[in-house]
Amino acid sequence: MSLSKQFLKSRPEVKVTFAVEKEAAAGASQVFLLGEFNQWQPMELKRLKNGEFKATLNLPTDQQDEYQYCYRLVSEEGGESYDNDWAADDYVPGPFGRDNSVVRVQAH
């Protein structure tokens, strides 16, 4: 799993890309991203020809100095079959006994 950030100069946003490599997806036909940035509603990652899954979101940076969003990646059955994102900025305890991954964005 990977996480990358691109700060936009034209807008007060950060383009954040979430990816699950083919090996980490372990044959899944769908992977979903859930997080505070989308009210924990499942968002399907796009499956690429190489078997990788990706989704890109624009997260705001203009209303406060720093944002911290918890998120999880889940399989099509809704099971949390993936470990925490090893590229996450941090981990925080979740309400169900498992840690949530964290992405942080700061105003530039």
C-alpha positions as CSV (number, residue, x, y, z in Angstrom):
1,M,0.0,0.0,0.0
2,S,1.2,3.5,-0.7
3,L,0.2,7.1,0.0
4,S,1.4,10.1,-2.0
5,K,0.7,13.8,-1.7
6,Q,0.9,16.6,-4.2
7,F,0.4,20.1,-2.9
8,L,-1.5,22.2,-5.5
9,K,-0.2,25.8,-6.1
10,S,-3.4,26.9,-7.8
11,R,-5.8,25.9,-5.0
12,P,-5.6,25.4,-1.2
13,E,-5.7,21.6,-1.5
14,V,-3.5,18.6,-1.4
15,K,-4.0,15.8,-4.0
16,V,-3.7,12.6,-2.0
17,T,-3.4,9.2,-3.9
18,F,-4.1,6.0,-2.1
19,A,-2.8,2.8,-3.8
20,V,-2.9,-0.9,-3.1
21,E,-0.4,-2.9,-5.1
22,K,-1.4,-6.1,-6.9
23,E,0.5,-8.3,-4.4
24,A,-1.2,-6.6,-1.4
25,A,-4.6,-6.9,-3.0
26,A,-4.2,-10.6,-3.0
27,G,-6.5,-11.3,-5.9
28,A,-9.3,-9.0,-4.7
29,S,-11.7,-7.8,-7.4
30,Q,-12.5,-4.6,-5.5
31,V,-10.9,-2.5,-2.8
32,F,-12.6,0.3,-0.9
33,L,-11.3,3.3,0.9
34,L,-13.2,4.5,4.0
35,G,-12.2,7.6,6.0
36,E,-13.1,10.7,7.9
37,F,-12.7,12.7,4.6
38,N,-15.7,10.8,3.1
39,Q,-17.8,10.3,6.3
40,W,-16.6,6.6,6.4
41,Q,-18.6,5.8,3.3
42,P,-17.0,3.2,1.0
43,M,-15.2,4.7,-2.0
44,E,-14.1,2.1,-4.6
45,L,-10.5,2.3,-5.8
46,K,-10.0,2.0,-9.5
47,R,-8.5,-1.2,-10.7
48,L,-5.6,-0.6,-13.1
49,K,-4.5,-3.0,-15.9
50,N,-1.4,-4.0,-13.8
51,G,-3.7,-5.2,-11.0
52,E,-3.0,-2.2,-8.7
53,F,-5.9,-0.2,-7.2
54,K,-5.8,3.6,-6.9
55,A,-8.0,6.5,-5.8
56,T,-7.1,10.2,-5.6
57,L,-8.8,12.8,-3.4
58,N,-8.3,16.5,-3.0
59,L,-8.2,17.4,0.6
60,P,-8.5,21.1,1.8
61,T,-5.7,23.0,3.5
62,D,-7.3,26.5,3.8
63,Q,-9.4,26.3,6.9
64,Q,-6.8,25.4,9.5
65,D,-3.1,24.8,9.8
66,E,-3.2,21.0,9.9
67,Y,-5.7,18.3,9.1
68,Q,-5.5,14.7,10.2
69,Y,-7.8,12.1,8.6
70,C,-8.2,8.5,9.8
71,Y,-8.8,5.9,7.1
72,R,-9.0,2.2,6.3
73,L,-8.8,0.0,3.2
74,V,-11.2,-2.9,3.0
75,S,-12.0,-5.7,0.7
76,E,-15.2,-6.1,-1.4
77,E,-16.8,-8.2,1.3
78,G,-16.3,-5.3,3.7
79,G,-13.6,-7.2,5.7
80,E,-10.6,-5.4,6.9
81,S,-8.3,-7.9,5.3
82,Y,-5.5,-5.4,4.8
83,D,-2.9,-4.3,7.3
84,N,-2.6,-0.7,8.2
85,D,-1.2,1.4,5.3
86,W,2.6,1.2,5.9
87,A,2.9,4.5,4.1
88,A,0.5,6.3,6.5
89,D,1.7,9.3,8.4
90,D,0.7,7.8,11.7
91,Y,-1.7,5.3,13.3
92,V,-4.4,5.9,16.0
93,P,-6.5,3.5,17.9
94,G,-9.9,2.9,16.3
95,P,-13.2,2.2,18.0
96,F,-13.2,-1.5,17.2
97,G,-9.9,-2.6,18.7
98,R,-7.8,-2.0,15.5
99,D,-5.6,1.0,14.6
100,N,-6.7,3.3,11.8
101,S,-4.2,4.7,9.4
102,V,-3.7,8.5,9.4
103,V,-3.0,11.0,6.6
104,R,-1.9,14.5,7.6
105,V,-2.0,17.5,5.4
106,Q,-0.7,20.9,6.3
107,A,-1.2,24.3,4.8
108,H,1.7,25.5,2.7
